[in-house]
Amino acid sequence: MTRIGVLTSGGDAPGMNAALRAVVRFGIDKDMEVWGVSRGYEGLLDGELEKMDRRSVGDILQRGGTILKTARSKRFMTDEGLERAARNLDTFRIDALVVIGGNGSYQGALELSRKGVNVICIPGTIDNDLGYTDYTIGFDTAVNTVLDAITRIRDTSSAHERTSVIEVMGRHCGDIAIYSGLAGGAEAVLIPEVEPDMNDLCLKVIEGINRGRKHSIIINAEGSEYSSSEVVDILSQRTGREVKMVVLSYLQRGGSPTLQDRLLATRCGEKAIDLISSGMYNKAVGTVGGEVLGFDLEEALAQENVFNRELYDAIDVLSR
Protein backbone atom coordinates (compact mmCIF):
# COMPACT_ATOMS: atom_id res chain seq x y z
CA MET A 1 0.00 0.00 0.00
CA THR A 2 1.24 3.47 -0.91
CA ARG A 3 1.53 5.71 2.16
CA ILE A 4 1.40 9.46 1.54
CA GLY A 5 1.76 12.52 3.73
CA VAL A 6 0.00 15.85 3.25
CA LEU A 7 0.69 19.24 4.79
CA THR A 8 -0.35 22.88 4.44
CA SER A 9 2.41 25.46 4.63
CA GLY A 10 2.98 29.22 4.58
CA GLY A 11 0.13 31.72 4.61
CA ASP A 12 -3.30 30.12 4.89
CA ALA A 13 -5.69 30.41 1.95
CA PRO A 14 -9.42 29.69 1.64
CA GLY A 15 -9.75 26.34 -0.10
CA MET A 16 -6.82 24.63 1.60
CA ASN A 17 -9.28 22.45 3.53
CA ALA A 18 -11.08 21.58 0.31
CA ALA A 19 -7.78 20.50 -1.24
CA LEU A 20 -6.90 18.47 1.86
CA ARG A 21 -10.30 16.77 1.77
CA ALA A 22 -9.79 15.82 -1.87
CA VAL A 23 -6.29 14.45 -1.26
CA VAL A 24 -7.46 12.31 1.66
CA ARG A 25 -10.62 10.92 0.09
CA PHE A 26 -9.28 10.40 -3.43
CA GLY A 27 -6.17 8.86 -1.86
CA ILE A 28 -8.19 6.41 0.21
CA ASP A 29 -10.26 5.58 -2.87
CA LYS A 30 -6.97 4.59 -4.57
CA ASP A 31 -6.12 2.29 -1.62
CA MET A 32 -3.56 4.71 -0.22
CA GLU A 33 -2.86 5.36 3.43
CA VAL A 34 -2.93 9.12 4.12
CA TRP A 35 -1.08 10.80 6.97
CA GLY A 36 -1.65 14.45 7.87
CA VAL A 37 1.28 16.58 9.00
CA SER A 38 0.37 19.30 11.49
CA ARG A 39 1.91 22.81 11.34
CA GLY A 40 3.56 22.45 7.94
CA TYR A 41 7.29 21.86 7.71
CA GLU A 42 7.68 22.82 11.36
CA GLY A 43 5.46 19.93 12.37
CA LEU A 44 7.27 17.63 9.96
CA LEU A 45 10.52 18.35 11.80
CA ASP A 46 8.85 17.44 15.10
CA GLY A 47 7.23 14.26 13.76
CA GLU A 48 3.66 15.55 14.11
CA LEU A 49 2.07 13.03 11.74
CA GLU A 50 -1.29 11.35 12.24
CA LYS A 51 -3.16 8.86 10.11
CA MET A 52 -6.28 10.29 8.50
CA ASP A 53 -9.51 8.68 7.33
CA ARG A 54 -12.63 9.88 5.57
CA ARG A 55 -14.09 11.21 8.81
CA SER A 56 -10.94 13.24 9.47
CA VAL A 57 -11.92 15.60 6.66
CA GLY A 58 -15.67 15.59 7.18
CA ASP A 59 -17.47 18.96 7.20
CA ILE A 60 -14.38 20.99 6.21
CA LEU A 61 -15.13 21.75 2.55
CA GLN A 62 -16.72 25.11 3.40
CA ARG A 63 -14.25 26.14 6.11
CA GLY A 64 -11.49 28.69 5.64
CA GLY A 65 -8.03 28.30 7.13
CA THR A 66 -6.58 24.81 7.44
CA ILE A 67 -7.42 22.10 9.97
CA LEU A 68 -3.82 20.88 9.74
CA LYS A 69 -2.63 24.33 10.85
CA THR A 70 0.29 26.06 9.22
CA ALA A 71 3.56 27.68 10.24
CA ARG A 72 6.68 29.20 8.75
CA SER A 73 9.83 27.27 9.61
CA LYS A 74 13.28 28.84 9.44
CA ARG A 75 14.99 25.75 10.81
CA PHE A 76 13.52 23.62 8.01
CA MET A 77 15.44 25.55 5.35
CA THR A 78 18.82 24.51 6.73
CA ASP A 79 20.78 21.43 5.69
CA GLU A 80 20.19 19.93 9.11
CA GLY A 81 16.47 20.69 8.94
CA LEU A 82 16.05 19.18 5.49
CA GLU A 83 17.92 16.05 6.53
CA ARG A 84 15.76 15.70 9.63
CA ALA A 85 12.55 16.18 7.64
CA ALA A 86 13.62 13.53 5.12
CA ARG A 87 14.51 11.13 7.97
CA ASN A 88 11.14 11.63 9.65
CA LEU A 89 9.33 10.86 6.41
CA ASP A 90 11.42 7.73 6.05
CA THR A 91 10.69 6.76 9.67
CA PHE A 92 6.95 6.98 9.03
CA ARG A 93 7.49 5.13 5.72
CA ILE A 94 5.95 7.94 3.69
CA ASP A 95 6.26 7.22 -0.03
CA ALA A 96 5.22 10.69 -1.23
CA LEU A 97 4.48 14.07 0.33
CA VAL A 98 1.74 16.39 -0.92
CA VAL A 99 2.48 20.05 -0.13
CA ILE A 100 -0.33 22.61 -0.27
CA GLY A 101 1.08 26.15 -0.25
CA GLY A 102 2.71 28.97 -2.16
CA ASN A 103 6.12 29.85 -3.56
CA GLY A 104 8.08 29.37 -0.33
CA SER A 105 6.39 26.04 0.34
CA TYR A 106 7.24 24.94 -3.20
CA GLN A 107 10.88 25.88 -2.64
CA GLY A 108 10.90 23.69 0.47
CA ALA A 109 9.37 20.80 -1.46
CA LEU A 110 11.96 21.18 -4.21
CA GLU A 111 14.76 20.96 -1.65
CA LEU A 112 13.18 17.83 -0.18
CA SER A 113 13.00 16.29 -3.65
CA ARG A 114 16.75 16.81 -3.92
CA LYS A 115 17.08 14.74 -0.75
CA GLY A 116 15.24 11.88 -2.45
CA VAL A 117 11.72 12.64 -1.20
CA ASN A 118 8.87 12.22 -3.70
CA VAL A 119 6.76 15.40 -3.64
CA ILE A 120 3.64 16.80 -5.29
CA CYS A 121 2.70 20.48 -4.87
CA ILE A 122 -0.78 22.05 -4.91
CA PRO A 123 -0.99 25.87 -5.30
CA GLY A 124 -2.58 27.26 -2.13
CA THR A 125 -2.00 31.03 -1.90
CA ILE A 126 -4.24 34.08 -2.20
CA ASP A 127 -1.57 36.06 -4.08
CA ASN A 128 -1.94 34.21 -7.42
CA ASP A 129 1.81 34.66 -7.85
CA LEU A 130 2.81 31.27 -9.28
CA GLY A 131 3.55 31.84 -12.95
CA TYR A 132 2.96 28.31 -14.21
CA THR A 133 -0.76 28.21 -13.30
CA ASP A 134 -3.63 30.48 -14.31
CA TYR A 135 -5.04 30.65 -10.79
CA THR A 136 -4.09 29.58 -7.28
CA ILE A 137 -6.42 28.28 -4.57
CA GLY A 138 -7.67 31.13 -2.38
CA PHE A 139 -7.23 33.92 -4.90
CA ASP A 140 -10.86 34.06 -6.00
CA THR A 141 -12.10 34.17 -2.40
CA ALA A 142 -9.63 36.90 -1.47
CA VAL A 143 -10.66 39.04 -4.45
CA ASN A 144 -14.33 38.64 -3.58
CA THR A 145 -13.58 39.63 0.02
CA VAL A 146 -11.84 42.78 -1.20
CA LEU A 147 -14.66 43.48 -3.63
CA ASP A 148 -17.19 43.32 -0.80
CA ALA A 149 -15.04 45.71 1.25
CA ILE A 150 -14.79 48.15 -1.68
CA THR A 151 -18.57 48.20 -1.99
CA ARG A 152 -19.02 48.97 1.70
CA ILE A 153 -16.26 51.56 1.82
CA ARG A 154 -17.66 53.29 -1.26
CA ASP A 155 -20.97 53.87 0.57
CA THR A 156 -19.36 55.79 3.42
CA SER A 157 -16.76 57.40 1.14
CA SER A 158 -19.57 58.80 -1.00
CA ALA A 159 -21.54 59.99 2.03
CA HIS A 160 -18.54 61.97 3.30
CA GLU A 161 -17.31 63.00 -0.17
CA ARG A 162 -13.83 61.66 0.47
CA THR A 163 -11.12 59.66 -1.23
CA SER A 164 -10.34 56.22 0.20
CA VAL A 165 -7.02 54.39 -0.20
CA ILE A 166 -7.60 50.66 0.32
CA GLU A 167 -4.49 48.57 0.95
CA VAL A 168 -4.64 44.95 -0.18
CA MET A 169 -2.15 42.10 -0.03
CA GLY A 170 0.36 41.63 -2.82
CA ARG A 171 4.00 42.01 -1.83
CA HIS A 172 5.36 41.00 -5.23
CA CYS A 173 2.21 40.39 -7.27
CA GLY A 174 -0.57 42.90 -7.92
CA ASP A 175 -3.29 40.48 -9.03
CA ILE A 176 -5.56 41.01 -6.01
CA ALA A 177 -5.38 44.76 -6.57
CA ILE A 178 -5.94 44.52 -10.34
CA TYR A 179 -8.88 42.13 -10.29
CA SER A 180 -10.66 43.73 -7.33
CA GLY A 181 -9.95 47.23 -8.63
CA LEU A 182 -11.38 46.44 -12.05
CA ALA A 183 -14.47 44.66 -10.72
CA GLY A 184 -14.95 47.25 -7.95
CA GLY A 185 -14.75 50.32 -10.18
CA ALA A 186 -11.64 51.80 -8.56
CA GLU A 187 -10.27 55.04 -9.97
CA ALA A 188 -6.69 53.74 -9.81
CA VAL A 189 -4.67 50.70 -8.81
CA LEU A 190 -1.06 50.78 -7.59
CA ILE A 191 0.88 47.53 -7.98
CA PRO A 192 4.49 46.31 -7.54
CA GLU A 193 4.90 45.59 -11.27
CA VAL A 194 4.37 49.19 -12.45
CA GLU A 195 5.99 52.42 -11.26
CA PRO A 196 3.09 54.74 -10.39
CA ASP A 197 2.68 58.25 -11.80
CA MET A 198 1.51 60.19 -8.75
CA ASN A 199 0.91 63.34 -10.78
CA ASP A 200 -1.47 61.45 -13.03
CA LEU A 201 -3.18 59.89 -10.01
CA CYS A 202 -3.77 63.28 -8.38
CA LEU A 203 -4.97 64.75 -11.67
CA LYS A 204 -7.44 61.91 -12.11
CA VAL A 205 -8.91 62.54 -8.64
CA ILE A 206 -9.15 66.30 -9.27
CA GLU A 207 -10.81 65.79 -12.67
CA GLY A 208 -13.30 63.49 -11.01
CA ILE A 209 -14.12 66.13 -8.39
CA ASN A 210 -14.60 68.72 -11.14
CA ARG A 211 -17.06 66.37 -12.88
CA GLY A 212 -19.08 66.08 -9.69
CA ARG A 213 -17.73 62.74 -8.48
CA LYS A 214 -18.45 62.46 -4.76
CA HIS A 215 -15.80 59.90 -3.95
CA SER A 216 -12.70 58.12 -5.26
CA ILE A 217 -11.41 54.63 -4.53
CA ILE A 218 -7.68 53.92 -4.85
CA ILE A 219 -6.43 50.33 -4.45
CA ASN A 220 -2.84 50.02 -3.27
CA ALA A 221 -1.05 46.66 -3.20
CA GLU A 222 1.21 46.37 -0.15
CA GLY A 223 4.29 45.88 -2.34
CA SER A 224 3.81 48.95 -4.52
CA GLU A 225 6.44 51.70 -4.58
CA TYR A 226 4.48 53.98 -2.24
CA SER A 227 3.11 52.93 1.14
CA SER A 228 -0.57 53.59 1.69
CA SER A 229 0.21 56.34 4.21
CA GLU A 230 2.42 58.05 1.62
CA VAL A 231 -0.36 57.84 -0.96
CA VAL A 232 -2.77 59.39 1.54
CA ASP A 233 -0.37 62.26 2.28
CA ILE A 234 0.29 62.99 -1.41
CA LEU A 235 -3.39 62.94 -2.34
CA SER A 236 -4.36 65.09 0.65
CA GLN A 237 -1.74 67.73 -0.10
CA ARG A 238 -2.28 67.94 -3.85
CA THR A 239 -6.07 67.58 -4.11
CA GLY A 240 -7.25 69.31 -0.95
CA ARG A 241 -9.57 66.35 -0.51
CA GLU A 242 -10.17 64.40 2.70
CA VAL A 243 -8.37 61.08 2.26
CA LYS A 244 -8.76 58.02 4.48
CA MET A 245 -6.71 54.83 4.55
CA VAL A 246 -8.21 51.35 5.00
CA VAL A 247 -5.88 48.37 5.47
CA LEU A 248 -7.70 45.09 4.87
CA SER A 249 -4.76 42.95 6.02
CA TYR A 250 -5.59 39.39 7.14
CA LEU A 251 -9.28 39.88 6.47
CA GLN A 252 -8.38 38.73 2.95
CA ARG A 253 -7.14 35.33 4.14
CA GLY A 254 -10.25 34.28 6.03
CA GLY A 255 -13.75 33.23 5.16
CA SER A 256 -15.51 30.39 3.43
CA PRO A 257 -14.01 29.60 -0.01
CA THR A 258 -15.99 30.54 -3.11
CA LEU A 259 -17.38 28.06 -5.61
CA GLN A 260 -14.35 28.60 -7.86
CA ASP A 261 -11.86 27.93 -5.08
CA ARG A 262 -13.70 24.82 -3.88
CA LEU A 263 -13.76 23.40 -7.41
CA LEU A 264 -10.12 24.30 -8.09
CA ALA A 265 -8.97 22.80 -4.80
CA THR A 266 -10.92 19.59 -5.34
CA ARG A 267 -9.67 19.14 -8.90
CA CYS A 268 -6.07 19.83 -7.87
CA GLY A 269 -6.32 17.34 -5.01
CA GLU A 270 -7.65 14.68 -7.37
CA LYS A 271 -4.87 15.41 -9.87
CA ALA A 272 -2.23 15.08 -7.16
CA ILE A 273 -3.48 11.59 -6.31
CA ASP A 274 -3.64 10.63 -10.00
CA LEU A 275 0.01 11.64 -10.41
CA ILE A 276 1.07 9.59 -7.39
CA SER A 277 -0.94 6.60 -8.64
CA SER A 278 0.92 6.86 -11.93
CA GLY A 279 4.29 7.00 -10.21
CA MET A 280 4.88 10.59 -11.31
CA TYR A 281 6.58 12.70 -8.66
CA ASN A 282 8.20 16.09 -8.12
CA LYS A 283 5.31 17.76 -9.89
CA ALA A 284 3.37 20.99 -9.39
CA VAL A 285 -0.35 20.80 -10.06
CA GLY A 286 -1.94 23.78 -11.81
CA THR A 287 -4.44 24.93 -14.42
CA VAL A 288 -3.97 26.24 -17.94
CA GLY A 289 -7.06 27.18 -19.92
CA GLY A 290 -9.26 25.38 -17.42
CA GLU A 291 -7.38 22.06 -17.68
CA VAL A 292 -5.70 20.67 -14.55
CA LEU A 293 -2.18 19.50 -15.34
CA GLY A 294 1.02 18.34 -13.67
CA PHE A 295 4.19 20.36 -14.33
CA ASP A 296 7.81 19.64 -13.50
CA LEU A 297 8.30 21.29 -10.10
CA GLU A 298 11.62 22.96 -10.83
CA GLU A 299 10.39 24.28 -14.17
CA ALA A 300 7.17 25.54 -12.57
CA LEU A 301 9.11 27.51 -9.99
CA ALA A 302 11.38 28.97 -12.65
CA GLN A 303 8.48 30.28 -14.70
CA GLU A 304 8.09 34.06 -14.41
CA ASN A 305 4.79 35.39 -13.14
CA VAL A 306 3.53 37.95 -15.68
CA PHE A 307 0.71 40.26 -14.64
CA ASN A 308 -2.26 40.93 -16.90
CA ARG A 309 -1.38 44.25 -18.53
CA GLU A 310 -4.63 44.33 -20.49
CA LEU A 311 -6.74 44.28 -17.32
CA TYR A 312 -4.48 46.85 -15.66
CA ASP A 313 -4.80 49.26 -18.60
CA ALA A 314 -8.57 48.75 -18.71
CA ILE A 315 -8.88 50.23 -15.21
CA ASP A 316 -7.38 53.51 -16.40
CA VAL A 317 -9.69 53.71 -19.43
CA LEU A 318 -12.83 52.90 -17.43
CA SER A 319 -12.10 55.33 -14.60
CA ARG A 320 -11.69 58.47 -16.70
C-alpha positions as CSV (number, residue, x, y, z in Angstrom):
1,M,0.0,0.0,0.0
2,T,1.2,3.5,-0.9
3,R,1.5,5.7,2.2
4,I,1.4,9.5,1.5
5,G,1.8,12.5,3.7
6,V,0.0,15.9,3.2
7,L,0.7,19.2,4.8
8,T,-0.3,22.9,4.4
9,S,2.4,25.5,4.6
10,G,3.0,29.2,4.6
11,G,0.1,31.7,4.6
12,D,-3.3,30.1,4.9
13,A,-5.7,30.4,2.0
14,P,-9.4,29.7,1.6
15,G,-9.7,26.3,-0.1
16,M,-6.8,24.6,1.6
17,N,-9.3,22.5,3.5
18,A,-11.1,21.6,0.3
19,A,-7.8,20.5,-1.2
20,L,-6.9,18.5,1.9
21,R,-10.3,16.8,1.8
22,A,-9.8,15.8,-1.9
23,V,-6.3,14.4,-1.3
24,V,-7.5,12.3,1.7
25,R,-10.6,10.9,0.1
26,F,-9.3,10.4,-3.4
27,G,-6.2,8.9,-1.9
28,I,-8.2,6.4,0.2
29,D,-10.3,5.6,-2.9
30,K,-7.0,4.6,-4.6
31,D,-6.1,2.3,-1.6
32,M,-3.6,4.7,-0.2
33,E,-2.9,5.4,3.4
34,V,-2.9,9.1,4.1
35,W,-1.1,10.8,7.0
36,G,-1.6,14.4,7.9
37,V,1.3,16.6,9.0
38,S,0.4,19.3,11.5
39,R,1.9,22.8,11.3
40,G,3.6,22.4,7.9
41,Y,7.3,21.9,7.7
42,E,7.7,22.8,11.4
43,G,5.5,19.9,12.4
44,L,7.3,17.6,10.0
45,L,10.5,18.4,11.8
46,D,8.8,17.4,15.1
47,G,7.2,14.3,13.8
48,E,3.7,15.6,14.1
49,L,2.1,13.0,11.7
50,E,-1.3,11.4,12.2
51,K,-3.2,8.9,10.1
52,M,-6.3,10.3,8.5
53,D,-9.5,8.7,7.3
54,R,-12.6,9.9,5.6
55,R,-14.1,11.2,8.8
56,S,-10.9,13.2,9.5
57,V,-11.9,15.6,6.7
58,G,-15.7,15.6,7.2
59,D,-17.5,19.0,7.2
60,I,-14.4,21.0,6.2
61,L,-15.1,21.8,2.5
62,Q,-16.7,25.1,3.4
63,R,-14.3,26.1,6.1
64,G,-11.5,28.7,5.6
65,G,-8.0,28.3,7.1
66,T,-6.6,24.8,7.4
67,I,-7.4,22.1,10.0
68,L,-3.8,20.9,9.7
69,K,-2.6,24.3,10.9
70,T,0.3,26.1,9.2
71,A,3.6,27.7,10.2
72,R,6.7,29.2,8.7
73,S,9.8,27.3,9.6
74,K,13.3,28.8,9.4
75,R,15.0,25.8,10.8
76,F,13.5,23.6,8.0
77,M,15.4,25.6,5.4
78,T,18.8,24.5,6.7
79,D,20.8,21.4,5.7
80,E,20.2,19.9,9.1
81,G,16.5,20.7,8.9
82,L,16.1,19.2,5.5
83,E,17.9,16.0,6.5
84,R,15.8,15.7,9.6
85,A,12.5,16.2,7.6
86,A,13.6,13.5,5.1
87,R,14.5,11.1,8.0
88,N,11.1,11.6,9.6
89,L,9.3,10.9,6.4
90,D,11.4,7.7,6.0
91,T,10.7,6.8,9.7
92,F,7.0,7.0,9.0
93,R,7.5,5.1,5.7
94,I,5.9,7.9,3.7
95,D,6.3,7.2,0.0
96,A,5.2,10.7,-1.2
97,L,4.5,14.1,0.3
98,V,1.7,16.4,-0.9
99,V,2.5,20.1,-0.1
100,I,-0.3,22.6,-0.3
101,G,1.1,26.1,-0.2
102,G,2.7,29.0,-2.2
103,N,6.1,29.9,-3.6
104,G,8.1,29.4,-0.3
105,S,6.4,26.0,0.3
106,Y,7.2,24.9,-3.2
107,Q,10.9,25.9,-2.6
108,G,10.9,23.7,0.5
109,A,9.4,20.8,-1.5
110,L,12.0,21.2,-4.2
111,E,14.8,21.0,-1.7
112,L,13.2,17.8,-0.2
113,S,13.0,16.3,-3.6
114,R,16.8,16.8,-3.9
115,K,17.1,14.7,-0.7
116,G,15.2,11.9,-2.4
117,V,11.7,12.6,-1.2
118,N,8.9,12.2,-3.7
119,V,6.8,15.4,-3.6
120,I,3.6,16.8,-5.3
121,C,2.7,20.5,-4.9
122,I,-0.8,22.0,-4.9
123,P,-1.0,25.9,-5.3
124,G,-2.6,27.3,-2.1
125,T,-2.0,31.0,-1.9
126,I,-4.2,34.1,-2.2
127,D,-1.6,36.1,-4.1
128,N,-1.9,34.2,-7.4
129,D,1.8,34.7,-7.9
130,L,2.8,31.3,-9.3
131,G,3.6,31.8,-12.9
132,Y,3.0,28.3,-14.2
133,T,-0.8,28.2,-13.3
134,D,-3.6,30.5,-14.3
135,Y,-5.0,30.6,-10.8
136,T,-4.1,29.6,-7.3
137,I,-6.4,28.3,-4.6
138,G,-7.7,31.1,-2.4
139,F,-7.2,33.9,-4.9
140,D,-10.9,34.1,-6.0
141,T,-12.1,34.2,-2.4
142,A,-9.6,36.9,-1.5
143,V,-10.7,39.0,-4.5
144,N,-14.3,38.6,-3.6
145,T,-13.6,39.6,0.0
146,V,-11.8,42.8,-1.2
147,L,-14.7,43.5,-3.6
148,D,-17.2,43.3,-0.8
149,A,-15.0,45.7,1.2
150,I,-14.8,48.2,-1.7
151,T,-18.6,48.2,-2.0
152,R,-19.0,49.0,1.7
153,I,-16.3,51.6,1.8
154,R,-17.7,53.3,-1.3
155,D,-21.0,53.9,0.6
156,T,-19.4,55.8,3.4
157,S,-16.8,57.4,1.1
158,S,-19.6,58.8,-1.0
159,A,-21.5,60.0,2.0
160,H,-18.5,62.0,3.3
161,E,-17.3,63.0,-0.2
162,R,-13.8,61.7,0.5
163,T,-11.1,59.7,-1.2
164,S,-10.3,56.2,0.2
165,V,-7.0,54.4,-0.2
166,I,-7.6,50.7,0.3
167,E,-4.5,48.6,1.0
168,V,-4.6,44.9,-0.2
169,M,-2.1,42.1,0.0
170,G,0.4,41.6,-2.8
171,R,4.0,42.0,-1.8
172,H,5.4,41.0,-5.2
173,C,2.2,40.4,-7.3
174,G,-0.6,42.9,-7.9
175,D,-3.3,40.5,-9.0
176,I,-5.6,41.0,-6.0
177,A,-5.4,44.8,-6.6
178,I,-5.9,44.5,-10.3
179,Y,-8.9,42.1,-10.3
180,S,-10.7,43.7,-7.3
181,G,-10.0,47.2,-8.6
182,L,-11.4,46.4,-12.0
183,A,-14.5,44.7,-10.7
184,G,-15.0,47.3,-8.0
185,G,-14.7,50.3,-10.2
186,A,-11.6,51.8,-8.6
187,E,-10.3,55.0,-10.0
188,A,-6.7,53.7,-9.8
189,V,-4.7,50.7,-8.8
190,L,-1.1,50.8,-7.6
191,I,0.9,47.5,-8.0
192,P,4.5,46.3,-7.5
193,E,4.9,45.6,-11.3
194,V,4.4,49.2,-12.5
195,E,6.0,52.4,-11.3
196,P,3.1,54.7,-10.4
197,D,2.7,58.3,-11.8
198,M,1.5,60.2,-8.7
199,N,0.9,63.3,-10.8
200,D,-1.5,61.4,-13.0
201,L,-3.2,59.9,-10.0
202,C,-3.8,63.3,-8.4
203,L,-5.0,64.8,-11.7
204,K,-7.4,61.9,-12.1
205,V,-8.9,62.5,-8.6
206,I,-9.2,66.3,-9.3
207,E,-10.8,65.8,-12.7
208,G,-13.3,63.5,-11.0
209,I,-14.1,66.1,-8.4
210,N,-14.6,68.7,-11.1
211,R,-17.1,66.4,-12.9
212,G,-19.1,66.1,-9.7
213,R,-17.7,62.7,-8.5
214,K,-18.5,62.5,-4.8
215,H,-15.8,59.9,-3.9
216,S,-12.7,58.1,-5.3
217,I,-11.4,54.6,-4.5
218,I,-7.7,53.9,-4.8
219,I,-6.4,50.3,-4.5
220,N,-2.8,50.0,-3.3
221,A,-1.0,46.7,-3.2
222,E,1.2,46.4,-0.2
223,G,4.3,45.9,-2.3
224,S,3.8,48.9,-4.5
225,E,6.4,51.7,-4.6
226,Y,4.5,54.0,-2.2
227,S,3.1,52.9,1.1
228,S,-0.6,53.6,1.7
229,S,0.2,56.3,4.2
230,E,2.4,58.1,1.6
231,V,-0.4,57.8,-1.0
232,V,-2.8,59.4,1.5
233,D,-0.4,62.3,2.3
234,I,0.3,63.0,-1.4
235,L,-3.4,62.9,-2.3
236,S,-4.4,65.1,0.6
237,Q,-1.7,67.7,-0.1
238,R,-2.3,67.9,-3.9
239,T,-6.1,67.6,-4.1
240,G,-7.3,69.3,-1.0
241,R,-9.6,66.3,-0.5
242,E,-10.2,64.4,2.7
243,V,-8.4,61.1,2.3
244,K,-8.8,58.0,4.5
245,M,-6.7,54.8,4.5
246,V,-8.2,51.4,5.0
247,V,-5.9,48.4,5.5
248,L,-7.7,45.1,4.9
249,S,-4.8,43.0,6.0
250,Y,-5.6,39.4,7.1
251,L,-9.3,39.9,6.5
252,Q,-8.4,38.7,2.9
253,R,-7.1,35.3,4.1
254,G,-10.3,34.3,6.0
255,G,-13.8,33.2,5.2
256,S,-15.5,30.4,3.4
257,P,-14.0,29.6,0.0
258,T,-16.0,30.5,-3.1
259,L,-17.4,28.1,-5.6
260,Q,-14.3,28.6,-7.9
261,D,-11.9,27.9,-5.1
262,R,-13.7,24.8,-3.9
263,L,-13.8,23.4,-7.4
264,L,-10.1,24.3,-8.1
265,A,-9.0,22.8,-4.8
266,T,-10.9,19.6,-5.3
267,R,-9.7,19.1,-8.9
268,C,-6.1,19.8,-7.9
269,G,-6.3,17.3,-5.0
270,E,-7.6,14.7,-7.4
271,K,-4.9,15.4,-9.9
272,A,-2.2,15.1,-7.2
273,I,-3.5,11.6,-6.3
274,D,-3.6,10.6,-10.0
275,L,0.0,11.6,-10.4
276,I,1.1,9.6,-7.4
277,S,-0.9,6.6,-8.6
278,S,0.9,6.9,-11.9
279,G,4.3,7.0,-10.2
280,M,4.9,10.6,-11.3
281,Y,6.6,12.7,-8.7
282,N,8.2,16.1,-8.1
283,K,5.3,17.8,-9.9
284,A,3.4,21.0,-9.4
285,V,-0.4,20.8,-10.1
286,G,-1.9,23.8,-11.8
287,T,-4.4,24.9,-14.4
288,V,-4.0,26.2,-17.9
289,G,-7.1,27.2,-19.9
290,G,-9.3,25.4,-17.4
291,E,-7.4,22.1,-17.7
292,V,-5.7,20.7,-14.6
293,L,-2.2,19.5,-15.3
294,G,1.0,18.3,-13.7
295,F,4.2,20.4,-14.3
296,D,7.8,19.6,-13.5
297,L,8.3,21.3,-10.1
298,E,11.6,23.0,-10.8
299,E,10.4,24.3,-14.2
300,A,7.2,25.5,-12.6
301,L,9.1,27.5,-10.0
302,A,11.4,29.0,-12.6
303,Q,8.5,30.3,-14.7
304,E,8.1,34.1,-14.4
305,N,4.8,35.4,-13.1
306,V,3.5,37.9,-15.7
307,F,0.7,40.3,-14.6
308,N,-2.3,40.9,-16.9
309,R,-1.4,44.3,-18.5
310,E,-4.6,44.3,-20.5
311,L,-6.7,44.3,-17.3
312,Y,-4.5,46.9,-15.7
313,D,-4.8,49.3,-18.6
314,A,-8.6,48.7,-18.7
315,I,-8.9,50.2,-15.2
316,D,-7.4,53.5,-16.4
317,V,-9.7,53.7,-19.4
318,L,-12.8,52.9,-17.4
319,S,-12.1,55.3,-14.6
320,R,-11.7,58.5,-16.7
